[in-house]
């Protein structure tokens, strides 16, 4: 039994449609500093640091967006903080997205799209570090929601800071 009010069909929310049209490495750099110095891997105790940044933009084609994830992975010797390797990766995806309200598009692009790209980034980082002569590095899962909130807070603080400073 249908629930009609005056014969009108119930309003449905727009259906979300998302498709990854393509993925690509925009830039990849790996520098094995340890080998260049002639030090064996057994003589070091590595500390790993990972920095992540994101960027998104609308493409000229309707409903298409480009999302870039940028990872900088550095490893340093725990004993003397000397660098062991530096890996920089810019990995992007082209997305076709429909059914997302405009006010929700930015968080969607900066959270959900990078989340879909991350498994591929993890595999690339793992392969490059292994091929570069180091033990396999499996990146921990990135909390893109927390990363997005931190960026919003940073931007809000940056906007408020000039207003707080005295004028001459």
N, C-alpha and C positions, 0 to 999 in steps of 0.2 A: 504494500500500500504506500503510494507516494505521498509525501508531505508537501502539497502545493498550497500556496497562498495566492488566491485570485488567479490561478492557472499559470503563474510565472514560475519559471525554472529557478531553483536556488542558485545564488551567485557562487562561483567557484574561484578560489584563489588561482592566480596564474601558475601554470605548471613550470617548475624549474627544469631547464634543459641546459646541460653542460657537456661539452665534448672537447677533449684535448685534440687539437688539429695537428700539432707537431711539437716536438721537443728538440732542443739543440744545446750544444756547448758553445757559448759565445766566446769564452776565454778560459784557458787552462794553463797554469804554470806550476811546475814542481821543481824546487831547487834542493838537491841533496847536499847540504853543507858538510855533513859528517864525512862523506867520502872525499870531498874536496880537501878536507883537512888531514885525511889519511888516518882517521881514528876508527877503530873497529867498534861495531855496535855492542859488543859484549862489555865495553868499558864505560857505558853510559847508562843513566837511569832517566828515561824520557818523561817530561811533563808536557801534556798536550793542552793547547788553548784553541778554542773555536770561536770565531766571530761570524755573525750572520747578519746580512742586511737584505732588504727586499725592495723591489721597485716594480711598478705596474703602470701601463699606459694603454689608452684606447687606441686601436688601430683604425685605419681609414675605412675598412670594411665594417658594415653594420654588425653589431653584437660580437665583435672580435676584440680580444685583449691580449696583450703580451705581458707576461709576468717573469721577472728575473729574480733568481735567488743567487746571492753572492756569499760564498764561504771563503774564509781565510783561516787555514789550519796551520798553526805553528807548533813546533816541538822544540823544547830546549832541555838541556841536560840539567837535572835537578841539583847536581853538585855545584856547578859554576854558572848556571844560567846561559851557557853558550848555546847558540842555535844549532839544531840538528837538521831540520828541514822546514821548508815553507811551501805550502800548497795553496794556490788561489784558484777558485773555480767560480765562473759565472755560468749558471745553467738556466735556460729559459724554456718557457712553454707558451704556445699560442692556444688560446681558449675561445671557444664559441659559447657564449652564455646568454640565455634568455630567461625571463620570468623572475628576475631579481629586482626588487624595487630599487630605484636610484640611490636612496639613502643607505641601502645595505650593500651596494656594489663594492665600495672601497674595502670594508672589512672582509667581504667574500674573496676579493682579489688578493688580499694580503694575508689571509689565513687559509682558506680552503684550497686555493690553487697551489701555493707552495707545499701544502701538506700532500697534495697528489704528486708533486714532482720529487719530494724528498727521498723516496726509496731509490730513485735513479741516481740522485746525488750521492747517497750513501754507498751505492755500488761503485760509482766512479772513484770516490775517495779511497775506498778499500782497494780497488785494483791499482790505482796510481801509487799508493804508499807501498803496496806489496811489490809491484814492478820496480819501484824506486829503491828496493833493498831493505825495507823496514818490515816489521811484523804487520800483519793485516790490521788496519784501523777501521773499526765499525763505529761510525758516529752515533752518539746517543740521540734518541728522538728529540726533535726540536719542538718546544711548546710555542707554536706560532701565535696562539691567543695571547700568551704572556708577552711575547715579542711585540705584538701589535699594540698592546696596552702600554708597554714601556715607551714605544715611539710616540704614541699620543701624549703621554705625560711629558716626555722630553720636549715635544713641540709646544705644549701649553706653557711649560716653564720658560722656554725660549721667547715666546710671545710676551709673557708677563715681565720678564727681566728688564727690557728697555724702559717699560713704564715705571718700574720701581726705582730706577736710577735718577739721581737729581739732575736737573737741567742747569746749565751755566748761564 
